[in-house]
Amino acid sequence: MKIRYTIFTVGVLAISMLHSVSAQDLNLSNKIKRIELSVHKTMAAFQVPGIAVAIIKDDEVVLSKGFGVLKQGSEERVNADTLFGIASNTKAMTSALLASLVDEGKLTWKTKVIDIIPEFQLPDAYVTREFTIIDLLSHNSGLGLGAGDLMIWPETTHTNQDIIKGLKYLPQVSSFRSEFAYDNLMYVIAGEVIAKLTGKPWQEVIQTRIFDPLGMKNTRAKFSLIPVTNKNVARAHVPLEGELHVVGGNFLEKFSSAGSVASSVNDMSLWLKAQLNHGEYGVGGDKALRLFSAQQSREMWQARTLLKVSQAITEQDKTHFNAYALGWFVKDYHGVKVVRHTGGILGMVSKVVMVPEKNLAMVILTNQQSGFAFNALSQQILHEYLELPAKDWVEHYAALQQKNNAQKKAHLVKEASVVDKNSTPSLPLANYAQSYVDNWYGEIAISLVSENLVMRFAHTPALHGTLEHYQHNTFIVRWDDRTLEADAYVNFNLNTDGSINYATMKAVSKATDFSFDFHDLKLQPKK
């Protein structure tokens, strides 16, 4: 009787387990179906030709798939190995390289930057002296949002040494370590620190310390390193007046350690597994290999520079803190810690999200520049796996986009309403046609061509356009490449004798990418 009971019990347990496994499989299948449906809705709603998505749960890749096409109008499909520019998602990799050097004792997080790069100099001598490796990665320098990015964007002839020389001339807009202001140049400097300590270029170090160990076979540190035989590379798209335009092609080559990596969702899955495992990869257990120690993983996910959290966000998302760590943003969301980052280049954006305590990660790569698209998709995935109330996130972000576009148009209409249309320039056009110099950027020329003023940035071929009179001594430069969406005011300040003292610039639209930091320029006539 006892034997019969045991056999019966085992049988019942086996059947129960089969039912449980079947239910789990069905639940996962339904999740994936809803997520894939959301991908298709996202592509349609936001005009995205191609998206690749990967999801990692409990150390397993439960989805790694491409959707749509590499290029609008082509038949070449996006797949899980398609390369995209991941832009600022490179920053976490640069941070991880520094973490590995900390593990090796080659520096500490509190090492002063000038101890490694003596020529490093910021506008304030105290800040220069006290600036540490943590500060390089925390966006707390006191410089403004995107300060100096015109030295690396759009494609430029500036070198990293030019960047180091130009830093001291950038305007300081807040106190050191007091405010968050996203800063790409500090991550470029971080790459120089890595090169100094290893004796090898950053792109070689990231290949040997991250890509090769993890088996990220298709990933490259920059676009020019992608083999010409690899045609599975997404093209970037910019929507203008309802139509998509293919743009770019070099995935922020000059951003280097701040944002030049090209990768796929298959390869990024390997990177995210190592992140969730606190640097561990390989066979596991005592034989596991490491990119960096668990201690350094904690350091990189530790909040460093606080960001504001509104009451509305606290009520909506149960978010009580939001901060930048080292190469990652961190916040709480409905009771769990979320580690995340985004990346954006002209015509291409991406997003990485991890929920460590749920052993969950995702990567979303797109070949269009809509942040609304990757936000809709990442929210759908988060809510599926956190089992939060269902919501149509595509509809939510489509409404936000519509509202945002209306606000941008209203702003431009308001600006135009106060223009003195009867005003004329104070000087003959020929007087504005001079060579100008900015201390950190370099030379910018304005010439008179067929009765039109033409502006040309010496180190940035794409920044070439015609000056259109706006009012008084203010013009608007309309760039020849309309996909830049970065037209800017150019205002001339005159001396008492009527000669030009200097000129300043400012983006016309609030929607212009912050890396067009025209407002940091002070153009003085070249002597």
URVEN-V853947 format. One record per residue. RES is the residue in one small letter. SS is DSSP state (H for helix, E for strand, C for the rest). PHI is phi in whole degrees, -180 to 180 (* if undefined). NEAR is the number of other C-alpha atoms within 10 Angstrom. Layout:
((RES,SS,PHI,NEAR) (RES,SS,PHI,NEAR))
//
This chain:
((m,C,*,6) (k,H,-63,7) (i,H,-65,8) (r,H,-58,9) (y,H,-63,10) (t,H,-64,11) (i,H,-63,12) (f,H,-61,12) (t,H,-62,12) (v,H,-61,12) (g,H,-62,12) (v,H,-61,12) (l,H,-61,12) (a,H,-62,12) (i,H,-62,12) (s,H,-60,12) (m,H,-66,12) (l,H,-63,12) (h,H,-63,12) (s,H,-64,12) (v,H,-62,12) (s,H,-60,12) (a,H,-65,12) (q,H,-64,12) (d,H,-61,12) (l,H,-65,12) (n,H,-62,12) (l,H,-64,15) (s,H,-59,13) (n,H,-66,13) (k,H,-58,16) (i,H,-62,17) (k,H,-62,12) (r,H,-66,14) (i,H,-67,19) (e,H,-65,18) (l,H,-62,11) (s,H,-65,20) (v,H,-60,27) (h,H,-63,16) (k,H,-64,18) (t,H,-63,24) (m,H,-61,21) (a,H,-72,13) (a,H,-71,15) (f,H,-117,20) (q,C,56,21) (v,C,-106,29) (p,C,-67,25) (g,E,-148,27) (i,E,-139,32) (a,E,-123,26) (v,E,-135,28) (a,E,-134,24) (i,E,-129,24) (i,E,-116,21) (k,E,-135,18) (d,C,53,13) (d,C,70,17) (e,E,-119,12) (v,E,-82,17) (v,E,-92,14) (l,E,-153,19) (s,E,-151,22) (k,E,-156,19) (g,E,-106,25) (f,E,-137,20) (g,E,81,22) (v,E,-123,20) (l,C,-66,27) (k,C,-146,21) (q,C,-54,19) (g,C,91,8) (s,C,-96,10) (e,C,-105,10) (e,C,-75,15) (r,E,-87,17) (v,C,-73,24) (n,C,-133,24) (a,C,-70,20) (d,C,-104,21) (t,C,-63,27) (l,E,-87,29) (f,E,-125,28) (g,E,-77,37) (i,C,-91,30) (a,H,50,29) (s,H,-71,28) (n,H,-68,26) (t,H,-65,26) (k,H,-59,29) (a,H,-65,24) (m,H,-71,22) (t,H,-63,26) (s,H,-61,27) (a,H,-65,25) (l,H,-63,22) (l,H,-64,25) (a,H,-60,26) (s,H,-66,19) (l,H,-73,18) (v,H,-65,17) (d,H,-57,16) (e,C,-84,11) (g,C,79,9) (k,C,-82,13) (l,C,-167,19) (t,C,-121,16) (w,C,-64,17) (k,C,-98,12) (t,C,-60,17) (k,E,-76,20) (v,H,-61,23) (i,H,-68,17) (d,H,-72,14) (i,H,-106,15) (i,C,-122,14) (p,C,-59,11) (e,C,-80,13) (f,C,-61,20) (q,C,-151,20) (l,C,-103,23) (p,C,-58,16) (d,C,-106,15) (a,H,-63,11) (y,H,-63,10) (v,H,-62,16) (t,H,-57,19) (r,H,-68,16) (e,H,-95,14) (f,C,-68,24) (t,E,-109,19) (i,H,-61,22) (i,H,-58,23) (d,H,-64,22) (l,H,-57,24) (l,H,-102,30) (s,H,-108,27) (h,C,57,29) (n,C,-130,26) (s,C,-69,26) (g,C,97,23) (l,E,-76,24) (g,C,-80,23) (l,C,-58,18) (g,C,67,19) (a,C,-56,28) (g,C,79,27) (d,H,-62,21) (l,H,-66,25) (m,H,-80,27) (i,C,-128,25) (w,C,-148,23) (p,C,-63,23) (e,C,-43,20) (t,C,-137,18) (t,C,-94,15) (h,C,-63,18) (t,C,-106,12) (n,H,-63,19) (q,H,-67,12) (d,H,-63,14) (i,H,-63,22) (i,H,-60,20) (k,H,-69,16) (g,H,-82,21) (l,H,-54,21) (k,H,-67,18) (y,H,-96,18) (l,C,-74,18) (p,C,-70,19) (q,E,-89,17) (v,C,-111,14) (s,C,-150,15) (s,C,-73,13) (f,C,-55,19) (r,C,64,17) (s,C,-100,12) (e,C,-142,19) (f,C,-87,23) (a,C,-148,20) (y,C,-57,20) (d,C,-139,24) (n,H,-71,26) (l,H,-62,25) (m,H,-67,24) (y,H,-76,26) (v,H,-65,24) (i,H,-63,24) (a,H,-59,25) (g,H,-64,25) (e,H,-69,22) (v,H,-61,22) (i,H,-60,23) (a,H,-64,16) (k,H,-64,14) (l,H,-76,13) (t,H,-101,13) (g,C,76,10) (k,C,-133,12) (p,C,-61,14) (w,H,-51,22) (q,H,-64,19) (e,H,-77,13) (v,H,-67,19) (i,H,-68,21) (q,H,-66,17) (t,H,-82,11) (r,H,-101,17) (i,H,-126,20) (f,H,-64,23) (d,H,-66,13) (p,H,-59,16) (l,H,-81,23) (g,C,79,13) (m,C,-81,19) (k,C,-68,15) (n,C,-96,19) (t,C,-72,26) (r,E,-133,23) (a,C,-69,24) (k,C,-156,23) (f,H,-57,23) (s,H,-66,14) (l,H,-91,13) (i,C,-71,17) (p,C,-57,10) (v,C,-63,7) (t,C,-76,6) (n,C,-86,10) (k,C,-94,12) (n,C,-87,18) (v,E,-127,23) (a,C,-70,28) (r,C,-101,25) (a,E,-87,30) (h,E,-134,27) (v,E,-120,25) (p,E,-84,17) (l,E,-131,11) (e,C,50,6) (g,C,87,8) (e,E,-114,9) (l,E,-88,18) (h,E,-122,16) (v,E,-76,17) (v,E,-135,17) (g,C,59,18) (g,C,147,16) (n,C,-120,17) (f,C,50,27) (l,C,58,26) (e,H,-50,25) (k,H,-78,23) (f,H,-73,25) (s,H,39,29) (s,H,-67,31) (a,H,-94,29) (g,C,173,29) (s,C,-106,27) (v,C,-71,29) (a,E,-111,28) (s,E,-149,28) (s,C,-124,32) (v,H,-70,29) (n,H,-63,27) (d,H,-71,22) (m,H,-65,25) (s,H,-62,25) (l,H,-66,20) (w,H,-64,21) (l,H,-71,24) (k,H,-60,24) (a,H,-65,21) (q,H,-64,21) (l,H,-63,23) (n,C,-93,17) (h,C,56,19) (g,C,97,23) (e,E,-86,21) (y,E,-150,22) (g,C,95,13) (v,C,-81,9) (g,C,87,11) (g,H,67,9) (d,H,-66,6) (k,H,-93,9) (a,C,-64,11) (l,E,-102,17) (r,E,-136,20) (l,C,-82,23) (f,C,-159,24) (s,C,-78,18) (a,H,-61,15) (q,H,-62,12) (q,H,-70,21) (s,H,-59,20) (r,H,-63,12) (e,H,-61,16) (m,H,-72,22) (w,C,-98,20) (q,C,-84,17) (a,C,-59,20) (r,C,-118,22) (t,E,-121,21) (l,E,-77,20) (l,E,-115,17) (k,C,-72,11) (v,C,-127,14) (s,C,-78,12) (q,H,-61,11) (a,H,-63,10) (i,H,-69,12) (t,H,-61,15) (e,H,-70,11) (q,H,-78,11) (d,H,-111,12) (k,C,55,15) (t,C,-99,20) (h,C,-111,17) (f,C,-141,17) (n,E,-146,19) (a,E,-156,21) (y,E,-103,26) (a,C,-103,25) (l,C,-116,27) (g,C,87,26) (w,C,-140,26) (f,E,-89,25) (v,E,-133,26) (k,E,-159,21) (d,E,-101,18) (y,E,-147,20) (h,C,50,16) (g,C,91,12) (v,E,-127,15) (k,E,-84,19) (v,E,-116,23) (v,E,-112,22) (r,E,-154,22) (h,E,-163,20) (t,E,-123,23) (g,E,-142,20) (g,E,-147,23) (i,E,-129,25) (l,C,-59,24) (g,C,82,26) (m,E,-158,27) (v,E,-134,27) (s,E,-148,30) (k,E,-148,24) (v,E,-123,22) (v,E,-136,24) (m,E,-130,25) (v,E,-122,22) (p,H,-55,17) (e,H,-72,10) (k,H,-101,15) (n,C,52,15) (l,E,-125,23) (a,E,-149,27) (m,E,-146,25) (v,E,-136,28) (i,E,-127,26) (l,E,-117,28) (t,E,-133,34) (n,C,-110,32) (q,C,-145,32) (q,C,-96,23) (s,C,-84,21) (g,H,-69,19) (f,H,-61,20) (a,H,-66,29) (f,H,-72,28) (n,H,-69,19) (a,H,-60,21) (l,H,-72,24) (s,H,-66,23) (q,H,-66,15) (q,H,-60,22) (i,H,-66,22) (l,H,-57,19) (h,H,-68,15) (e,H,-64,19) (y,H,-86,14) (l,C,-91,15) (e,C,54,9) (l,C,-93,11) (p,C,-54,7) (a,C,-67,9) (k,C,-155,12) (d,C,-83,11) (w,H,-72,21) (v,H,-65,25) (e,H,-62,14) (h,H,-60,12) (y,H,-77,21) (a,H,-65,17) (a,H,-66,13) (l,H,-63,13) (q,H,-63,17) (q,H,-62,10) (k,H,-65,11) (n,H,-63,13) (n,H,-64,13) (a,H,-65,11) (q,H,-66,13) (k,H,-64,14) (k,H,-65,12) (a,H,-63,12) (h,H,-62,15) (l,H,-67,13) (v,H,-64,11) (k,H,-63,11) (e,H,-62,12) (a,H,-67,12) (s,H,-70,10) (v,C,-105,9) (v,C,-76,12) (d,C,-84,11) (k,C,-71,12) (n,C,-91,7) (s,C,-75,12) (t,C,-132,14) (p,C,-61,15) (s,C,-71,15) (l,C,-121,14) (p,C,-61,9) (l,H,-54,13) (a,H,-61,14) (n,H,-71,14) (y,H,-80,20) (a,C,-79,18) (q,C,-146,17) (s,E,-94,18) (y,E,-120,19) (v,E,-131,21) (d,E,-109,20) (n,C,-60,16) (w,C,-97,22) (y,C,-85,26) (g,E,118,17) (e,E,-87,18) (i,E,-135,22) (a,E,-107,19) (i,E,-120,22) (s,E,-126,20) (l,E,-100,17) (v,E,-126,11) (s,C,51,7) (e,C,68,9) (n,E,-122,16) (l,E,-83,20) (v,E,-122,20) (m,E,-104,22) (r,E,-140,19) (f,E,-82,19) (a,C,-58,19) (h,C,-98,20) (t,C,-135,18) (p,C,-54,12) (a,C,-69,17) (l,C,-88,24) (h,E,-138,20) (g,E,-163,20) (t,E,-103,21) (l,E,-85,23) (e,E,-113,16) (h,E,-64,19) (y,E,-106,20) (q,E,-168,18) (h,C,50,17) (n,C,-102,18) (t,E,-112,21) (f,E,-121,20) (i,E,-119,21) (v,E,-88,25) (r,E,-101,20) (w,E,-68,21) (d,C,-59,13) (d,C,-85,14) (r,H,-71,12) (t,H,-71,18) (l,H,-68,18) (e,C,49,19) (a,C,-140,24) (d,C,-55,25) (a,E,-139,22) (y,E,-71,23) (v,E,-125,24) (n,E,-112,19) (f,E,-99,22) (n,E,-100,16) (l,E,-103,15) (n,C,-77,10) (t,C,-63,8) (d,C,-88,7) (g,C,91,11) (s,C,-80,15) (i,E,-81,17) (n,E,-85,14) (y,E,-163,17) (a,E,-129,21) (t,E,-122,19) (m,E,-135,22) (k,E,-158,19) (a,E,-59,21) (v,C,-71,18) (s,C,-100,17) (k,C,-69,13) (a,C,-84,12) (t,C,-62,15) (d,C,-57,16) (f,C,-65,18) (s,C,-70,21) (f,C,-84,23) (d,C,-86,21) (f,H,-58,21) (h,H,-65,17) (d,H,-87,24) (l,C,-85,23) (k,C,-132,17) (l,E,-92,24) (q,E,-107,21) (p,E,-54,20) (k,C,-71,12) (k,C,-95,6))
//
